[in-house]
């Protein structure tokens, strides 16, 4: 005697597989959306001029050059921010900032003047510098790129 089994519909047969696939897809979409929305709220630095170029004459080690480049953050940061600078050759030139700490970085531009000094009698050449805005241990990007040309 032959037993005849009723046919299962393909959906019913593969339902567990479909549920697992759907669950994995929903988890991936949720993770992607969470990362996307987090990047929208990450503050970004807005520089008036980036990259910035400072040109001046070395005048036998007595040369100084400066430029103004206000900045702001979007969206606003309510806690204090600090500016840090580095130069490519700190034995020949120095870069100082008019202010290195701001109570907040928001929708209004914060004034900033960068001043470069020759430290040796012959500082002619091309140099690079970077100014970073930090909030605690986090850096608010992009950094300011500075090209320094001393004639």
C-alpha positions as CSV (number, residue, x, y, z in Angstrom):
1,X,0.0,0.0,0.0
2,X,1.4,3.3,-1.0
3,X,1.1,6.3,1.2
4,X,0.4,9.6,-0.5
5,X,1.8,12.6,1.3
6,X,0.2,15.9,0.8
7,X,2.3,18.4,-1.1
8,X,3.7,21.3,0.9
9,X,3.6,24.7,-0.6
10,X,7.1,26.1,-1.4
11,X,6.5,29.0,0.9
12,X,5.6,26.8,3.8
13,X,8.6,24.6,3.1
14,X,11.1,27.5,3.0
15,X,9.5,29.7,5.6
16,X,12.2,29.2,8.3
17,X,14.9,30.1,5.7
18,X,12.9,33.2,4.6
19,X,12.5,34.4,8.1
20,X,16.2,34.1,8.9
21,X,17.1,35.9,5.7
22,X,14.6,38.7,6.4
23,X,15.8,39.1,10.0
24,X,19.5,39.4,8.8
25,X,18.4,41.9,6.2
26,X,16.5,44.0,8.8
27,X,19.5,44.0,11.1
28,X,21.8,45.1,8.4
29,X,19.5,48.0,7.3
30,X,19.1,49.1,10.9
31,X,22.9,49.1,11.5
32,X,23.5,51.1,8.2
33,X,20.8,53.6,9.2
34,X,22.3,54.0,12.7
35,X,25.8,54.8,11.3
36,X,24.3,57.1,8.7
37,X,22.4,59.1,11.2
38,X,25.3,59.2,13.7
39,X,27.5,60.8,11.0
40,X,24.9,63.5,10.4
41,X,25.2,64.6,14.0
42,X,29.0,64.5,14.1
43,X,30.3,68.1,14.3
44,X,32.3,69.3,11.3
45,X,34.8,72.2,11.2
46,X,34.0,75.0,8.8
47,X,37.0,77.1,7.9
48,X,36.8,80.4,6.0
49,X,39.8,79.4,3.9
50,X,41.1,75.8,3.7
51,X,43.8,75.3,2.6
52,X,45.4,78.6,3.8
53,X,48.6,80.1,2.4
54,X,50.9,82.4,4.4
55,X,53.7,84.2,2.4
56,X,56.3,86.5,3.9
57,X,60.0,87.5,3.6
58,X,62.4,85.8,6.0
59,X,64.6,89.0,6.4
60,X,67.6,87.2,7.9
61,X,65.6,85.4,10.6
62,X,63.5,88.4,11.6
63,X,60.5,87.6,9.3
64,X,57.0,87.1,10.5
65,X,53.9,86.4,8.5
66,X,50.3,86.1,9.6
67,X,46.8,85.4,8.2
68,X,43.3,85.4,9.6
69,X,41.0,82.3,9.2
70,X,37.9,82.3,11.3
71,X,36.1,78.9,11.9
72,X,32.9,77.5,13.2
73,X,31.3,74.1,13.9
74,X,28.2,72.6,12.3
75,X,26.3,71.4,14.1
76,X,27.3,73.5,17.1
77,X,29.4,72.1,20.0
78,X,28.4,73.4,23.4
79,X,31.4,72.2,25.4
80,X,34.9,73.9,25.1
81,X,37.1,73.2,22.1
82,X,40.9,73.5,21.9
83,X,43.1,74.3,18.9
84,X,46.4,72.5,18.4
85,X,49.0,73.3,15.7
86,X,51.9,71.4,14.2
87,X,54.5,72.6,11.7
88,X,56.6,70.5,9.3
89,X,60.0,71.9,10.5
90,X,59.7,73.2,14.1
91,X,63.5,73.9,14.2
92,X,63.2,76.6,11.5
93,X,59.7,78.1,12.0
94,X,57.0,78.3,14.6
95,X,53.3,78.8,14.3
96,X,51.3,80.5,17.0
97,X,47.5,81.0,17.3
98,X,45.8,84.1,18.6
99,X,43.6,81.9,20.8
100,X,43.8,78.2,21.5
101,X,40.7,77.7,23.6
102,X,37.0,78.6,22.9
103,X,34.1,78.1,25.2
104,X,32.0,76.8,22.3
105,X,32.2,76.2,18.6
106,X,28.9,77.1,17.0
107,X,27.1,78.9,14.3
108,X,29.0,82.2,14.6
109,X,32.6,82.3,13.3
110,X,35.3,82.3,16.0
111,X,38.1,84.7,15.1
112,X,41.5,83.2,14.6
113,X,44.9,84.7,13.5
114,X,47.8,82.4,12.7
115,X,51.3,83.9,13.0
116,X,54.5,82.3,11.6
117,X,57.9,83.3,13.0
118,X,61.4,82.4,11.6
119,X,63.5,80.8,14.3
120,X,66.8,80.8,12.4
121,X,68.7,83.3,10.2
122,X,68.0,81.3,7.0
123,X,64.4,80.1,7.1
124,X,63.6,80.6,3.4
125,X,61.6,77.7,1.9
126,X,58.2,76.0,1.8
127,X,56.6,74.4,4.9
128,X,53.3,72.9,5.9
129,X,51.3,73.2,9.0
130,X,48.1,71.8,10.4
131,X,45.6,73.2,12.9
132,X,43.3,70.8,14.6
133,X,40.1,71.5,16.6
134,X,39.7,69.1,19.5
135,X,37.0,68.5,21.9
136,X,38.2,66.3,24.7
137,X,39.8,63.3,22.9
138,X,37.9,63.8,19.7
139,X,39.1,65.8,16.7
140,X,36.5,67.8,14.8
141,X,37.4,67.4,11.1
142,X,38.5,68.7,8.7
143,X,41.8,70.0,9.9
144,X,43.1,73.3,8.6
145,X,46.0,72.8,6.1
146,X,48.4,75.7,6.0
147,X,51.1,76.2,3.4
148,X,53.9,78.5,4.5
149,X,56.2,80.1,1.9
150,X,59.2,82.1,3.2
151,X,61.2,84.1,0.6
